[in-house]
Amino acid sequence: MPFVPASMKTAALRTSRTEELPTLAAATRQTAPVALRWISEPDCTEELTHAELLDQAARAAAALTRLGVRAGDRVAVHLPLVPESVIATLACGRLDVVRGSLPVGLRPHELRDRVREMDAKIVITADGEQRCGEQYPLKQVVDRALTGCPGVRNVLVVHRLSRPVSWKPGRDLWWHDELGRYTEPLPRSYA
C-alpha cells in the first residue's frame, strides 16, 4: 500500500462522510428505525421504535407519578431481560428516581434484604419468566420477599406468562392497566 499523508486521509474521510449524511438523514425520516428488538424464548419478537419506546416510558413515568413516586424515591426493578425493563429504566430517568436492579435469581430472603436496604416504595416485577423451556414464577418470589417490607406501597406486575398469579388487592397492579390509563399522547421531556 502506498504512503498517504495523514492530512489527505482525513480529508478523504470528511468528504465521504459529508456526502453520506444527507442520504442517511433522508432514509431516517422515511422509515422509523427499530430502537429495541427483543426475541423471547418461544421465538416471539417484539420491536419498538424510538418514538414507541419514549411513549411507553412517558406512560410508565405518568403511572409512577400517579402512584406517588417523586424525585429521589427508589423503585426496585425485579424483571428478566424484557422490554419493560428498559421502559422502567427510562421512566425512572425521566422522574429523577433511583432505579434499583434486583437480579431475578435471588431467593426471597435475599430480595427482602435488598428491598429494605434500598427503601423502595414500588417494586416492578413480572408474573414469571421462561428459561430453557421452563416457567419460573417471579411474582410468587416477590410476594414471599415483601412479607417483611412494609415500606413497599405497590407492586407493578408485567404480564409475561399465562399462569395463575397470587394477588394482594390494593398493593398489586397490572403494568399494562396502569400504562393503559393514559390514552392521549403525553408530553415528552426529551426527544
C-alpha positions as a Markdown table, in Angstrom:
| # | Residue | x | y | z |
|---|---|---|---|---|
| 1 | Met | 0.0 | 0.0 | 0.0 |
| 2 | Pro | 1.5 | 3.4 | -1.0 |
| 3 | Phe | 2.2 | 6.0 | 1.7 |
| 4 | Val | -0.6 | 8.6 | 2.0 |
| 5 | Pro | -0.1 | 11.7 | 4.2 |
| 6 | Ala | -2.4 | 11.9 | 7.2 |
| 7 | Ser | -3.9 | 15.2 | 6.0 |
| 8 | Met | -5.1 | 13.5 | 2.9 |
| 9 | Lys | -6.6 | 10.6 | 4.8 |
| 10 | Thr | -8.7 | 12.9 | 7.0 |
| 11 | Ala | -9.8 | 15.0 | 4.0 |
| 12 | Ala | -10.9 | 11.8 | 2.3 |
| 13 | Leu | -12.9 | 10.7 | 5.3 |
| 14 | Arg | -14.5 | 14.1 | 5.8 |
| 15 | Thr | -15.6 | 14.2 | 2.1 |
| 16 | Ser | -17.1 | 10.7 | 2.2 |
| 17 | Arg | -19.0 | 11.3 | 5.4 |
| 18 | Thr | -20.3 | 14.7 | 4.3 |
| 19 | Glu | -21.6 | 13.0 | 1.1 |
| 20 | Glu | -23.3 | 10.2 | 3.1 |
| 21 | Leu | -25.0 | 12.4 | 5.7 |
| 22 | Pro | -27.9 | 13.8 | 3.6 |
| 23 | Thr | -28.7 | 10.2 | 2.4 |
| 24 | Leu | -28.8 | 8.8 | 5.9 |
| 25 | Ala | -30.9 | 11.7 | 7.2 |
| 26 | Ala | -33.4 | 11.2 | 4.4 |
| 27 | Ala | -33.6 | 7.5 | 5.0 |
| 28 | Thr | -34.1 | 8.0 | 8.7 |
| 29 | Arg | -37.1 | 10.4 | 8.0 |
| 30 | Gln | -38.7 | 7.9 | 5.7 |
| 31 | Thr | -38.7 | 4.8 | 8.0 |
| 32 | Ala | -38.8 | 4.6 | 11.7 |
| 33 | Pro | -35.8 | 2.6 | 12.8 |
| 34 | Val | -36.2 | -0.1 | 15.4 |
| 35 | Ala | -34.7 | 1.1 | 18.7 |
| 36 | Leu | -35.3 | -2.1 | 20.7 |
| 37 | Arg | -35.7 | -5.7 | 19.4 |
| 38 | Trp | -36.5 | -8.4 | 21.8 |
| 39 | Ile | -36.7 | -12.1 | 21.0 |
| 40 | Ser | -38.3 | -14.3 | 23.6 |
| 41 | Glu | -37.5 | -17.9 | 24.2 |
| 42 | Pro | -40.6 | -19.3 | 22.4 |
| 43 | Asp | -39.2 | -17.3 | 19.5 |
| 44 | Cys | -41.6 | -14.3 | 19.6 |
| 45 | Thr | -40.2 | -11.0 | 18.5 |
| 46 | Glu | -41.2 | -7.6 | 19.9 |
| 47 | Glu | -39.9 | -4.4 | 18.2 |
| 48 | Leu | -40.2 | -0.9 | 19.4 |
| 49 | Thr | -39.3 | 2.2 | 17.5 |
| 50 | His | -37.6 | 5.1 | 19.3 |
| 51 | Ala | -40.9 | 7.0 | 19.4 |
| 52 | Glu | -42.8 | 4.0 | 20.8 |
| 53 | Leu | -40.1 | 3.4 | 23.4 |
| 54 | Leu | -40.3 | 7.1 | 24.5 |
| 55 | Asp | -44.1 | 6.9 | 24.5 |
| 56 | Gln | -44.1 | 3.8 | 26.8 |
| 57 | Ala | -41.5 | 5.5 | 29.0 |
| 58 | Ala | -43.7 | 8.6 | 29.3 |
| 59 | Arg | -46.7 | 6.4 | 30.2 |
| 60 | Ala | -44.7 | 4.5 | 32.8 |
| 61 | Ala | -43.4 | 7.7 | 34.3 |
| 62 | Ala | -47.0 | 9.0 | 34.5 |
| 63 | Ala | -48.1 | 5.8 | 36.2 |
| 64 | Leu | -45.3 | 6.0 | 38.7 |
| 65 | Thr | -46.1 | 9.7 | 39.4 |
| 66 | Arg | -49.8 | 8.7 | 39.9 |
| 67 | Leu | -48.6 | 6.1 | 42.4 |
| 68 | Gly | -46.8 | 8.8 | 44.4 |
| 69 | Val | -43.3 | 8.4 | 43.2 |
| 70 | Arg | -41.3 | 11.6 | 43.4 |
| 71 | Ala | -37.7 | 12.6 | 42.5 |
| 72 | Gly | -35.2 | 10.9 | 44.8 |
| 73 | Asp | -37.6 | 8.0 | 45.6 |
| 74 | Arg | -36.4 | 4.5 | 45.0 |
| 75 | Val | -38.0 | 1.9 | 42.7 |
| 76 | Ala | -36.9 | -1.7 | 42.8 |
| 77 | Val | -37.0 | -3.5 | 39.4 |
| 78 | His | -37.1 | -7.3 | 39.5 |
| 79 | Leu | -37.5 | -8.1 | 35.8 |
| 80 | Pro | -35.9 | -10.5 | 33.4 |
| 81 | Leu | -34.5 | -9.2 | 30.2 |
| 82 | Val | -37.7 | -7.9 | 28.7 |
| 83 | Pro | -38.6 | -4.6 | 27.0 |
| 84 | Glu | -40.4 | -3.4 | 30.1 |
| 85 | Ser | -37.1 | -3.4 | 32.0 |
| 86 | Val | -35.7 | -0.8 | 29.5 |
| 87 | Ile | -39.0 | 1.2 | 29.7 |
| 88 | Ala | -38.8 | 1.2 | 33.5 |
| 89 | Thr | -35.3 | 2.5 | 33.4 |
| 90 | Leu | -36.2 | 5.3 | 31.0 |
| 91 | Ala | -39.3 | 6.2 | 33.2 |
| 92 | Cys | -37.1 | 6.4 | 36.3 |
| 93 | Gly | -34.7 | 8.6 | 34.5 |
| 94 | Arg | -37.5 | 11.0 | 33.4 |
| 95 | Leu | -38.6 | 11.3 | 37.1 |
| 96 | Asp | -35.1 | 11.5 | 38.6 |
| 97 | Val | -35.9 | 8.4 | 40.6 |
| 98 | Val | -33.3 | 5.9 | 41.8 |
| 99 | Arg | -33.8 | 2.6 | 39.9 |
| 100 | Gly | -32.5 | -0.4 | 41.9 |
| 101 | Ser | -32.0 | -3.6 | 40.0 |
| 102 | Leu | -32.9 | -6.8 | 41.7 |
| 103 | Pro | -31.4 | -9.9 | 40.0 |
| 104 | Val | -34.0 | -12.5 | 39.0 |
| 105 | Gly | -32.2 | -15.4 | 40.6 |
| 106 | Leu | -32.3 | -14.1 | 44.2 |
| 107 | Arg | -34.1 | -16.1 | 46.9 |
| 108 | Pro | -37.0 | -14.4 | 48.9 |
| 109 | His | -34.8 | -13.5 | 51.9 |
| 110 | Glu | -32.1 | -12.0 | 49.7 |
| 111 | Leu | -34.8 | -9.9 | 47.8 |
| 112 | Arg | -36.2 | -8.8 | 51.2 |
| 113 | Asp | -32.8 | -7.6 | 52.4 |
| 114 | Arg | -32.2 | -5.7 | 49.1 |
| 115 | Val | -35.6 | -4.1 | 49.1 |
| 116 | Arg | -35.2 | -3.0 | 52.7 |
| 117 | Glu | -31.7 | -1.6 | 52.1 |
| 118 | Met | -32.9 | 0.2 | 49.1 |
| 119 | Asp | -36.0 | 1.6 | 50.9 |
| 120 | Ala | -38.1 | 1.0 | 47.8 |
| 121 | Lys | -41.6 | 2.4 | 47.6 |
| 122 | Ile | -42.5 | 0.5 | 44.4 |
| 123 | Val | -41.4 | -2.9 | 43.1 |
| 124 | Ile | -41.8 | -3.7 | 39.4 |
| 125 | Thr | -41.7 | -7.4 | 38.6 |
| 126 | Ala | -43.2 | -9.9 | 36.1 |
| 127 | Asp | -45.6 | -12.7 | 36.8 |
| 128 | Gly | -42.9 | -15.1 | 35.6 |
| 129 | Glu | -40.3 | -15.8 | 33.0 |
| 130 | Gln | -39.4 | -18.6 | 30.7 |
| 131 | Arg | -35.9 | -20.0 | 30.7 |
| 132 | Cys | -34.7 | -23.2 | 29.0 |
| 133 | Gly | -38.2 | -24.2 | 28.3 |
| 134 | Glu | -39.3 | -23.9 | 31.9 |
| 135 | Gln | -41.5 | -21.3 | 33.6 |
| 136 | Tyr | -40.3 | -19.6 | 36.7 |
| 137 | Pro | -42.8 | -17.7 | 38.9 |
| 138 | Leu | -41.2 | -14.3 | 39.8 |
| 139 | Lys | -44.3 | -12.7 | 41.4 |
| 140 | Gln | -44.5 | -15.6 | 43.9 |
| 141 | Val | -40.9 | -15.0 | 45.0 |
| 142 | Val | -41.6 | -11.2 | 45.3 |
| 143 | Asp | -44.7 | -11.9 | 47.4 |
| 144 | Arg | -42.7 | -14.0 | 49.9 |
| 145 | Ala | -39.9 | -11.4 | 50.0 |
| 146 | Leu | -42.3 | -8.5 | 50.7 |
| 147 | Thr | -43.8 | -10.0 | 53.8 |
| 148 | Gly | -41.2 | -8.1 | 55.8 |
| 149 | Cys | -41.2 | -4.9 | 53.7 |
| 150 | Pro | -44.0 | -2.6 | 54.9 |
| 151 | Gly | -42.5 | 0.4 | 53.1 |
| 152 | Val | -43.5 | -1.0 | 49.7 |
| 153 | Arg | -46.7 | 0.6 | 48.7 |
| 154 | Asn | -47.3 | -1.0 | 45.3 |
| 155 | Val | -46.1 | -3.8 | 43.1 |
| 156 | Leu | -46.4 | -3.3 | 39.3 |
| 157 | Val | -46.7 | -6.7 | 37.6 |
| 158 | Val | -45.7 | -7.2 | 34.0 |
| 159 | His | -47.8 | -9.9 | 32.3 |
| 160 | Arg | -45.4 | -12.3 | 30.6 |
| 161 | Leu | -46.8 | -15.9 | 31.1 |
| 162 | Ser | -50.2 | -17.4 | 31.0 |
| 163 | Arg | -50.4 | -18.8 | 34.6 |
| 164 | Pro | -52.3 | -18.0 | 37.8 |
| 165 | Val | -50.8 | -15.2 | 39.8 |
| 166 | Ser | -51.1 | -14.5 | 43.5 |
| 167 | Trp | -52.6 | -11.1 | 44.1 |
| 168 | Lys | -52.8 | -8.7 | 47.0 |
| 169 | Pro | -55.6 | -6.3 | 46.4 |
| 170 | Gly | -54.7 | -2.6 | 46.9 |
| 171 | Arg | -51.0 | -3.3 | 46.5 |
| 172 | Asp | -50.6 | -5.2 | 43.3 |
| 173 | Leu | -51.4 | -3.6 | 39.9 |
| 174 | Trp | -51.0 | -4.8 | 36.4 |
| 175 | Trp | -48.3 | -2.9 | 34.4 |
| 176 | His | -50.4 | -2.8 | 31.2 |
| 177 | Asp | -53.5 | -1.5 | 33.1 |
| 178 | Glu | -51.5 | 1.4 | 34.7 |
| 179 | Leu | -49.9 | 2.4 | 31.4 |
| 180 | Gly | -53.2 | 2.0 | 29.6 |
| 181 | Arg | -54.8 | 4.7 | 31.7 |
| 182 | Tyr | -53.1 | 7.3 | 29.6 |
| 183 | Thr | -54.7 | 7.2 | 26.1 |
| 184 | Glu | -53.7 | 10.6 | 24.9 |
| 185 | Pro | -50.1 | 11.3 | 23.8 |
| 186 | Leu | -48.1 | 12.5 | 26.7 |
| 187 | Pro | -45.6 | 15.4 | 26.6 |
| 188 | Arg | -42.0 | 14.4 | 26.2 |
| 189 | Ser | -39.3 | 16.0 | 28.3 |
| 190 | Tyr | -36.7 | 14.8 | 25.8 |
| 191 | Ala | -36.8 | 13.9 | 22.1 |
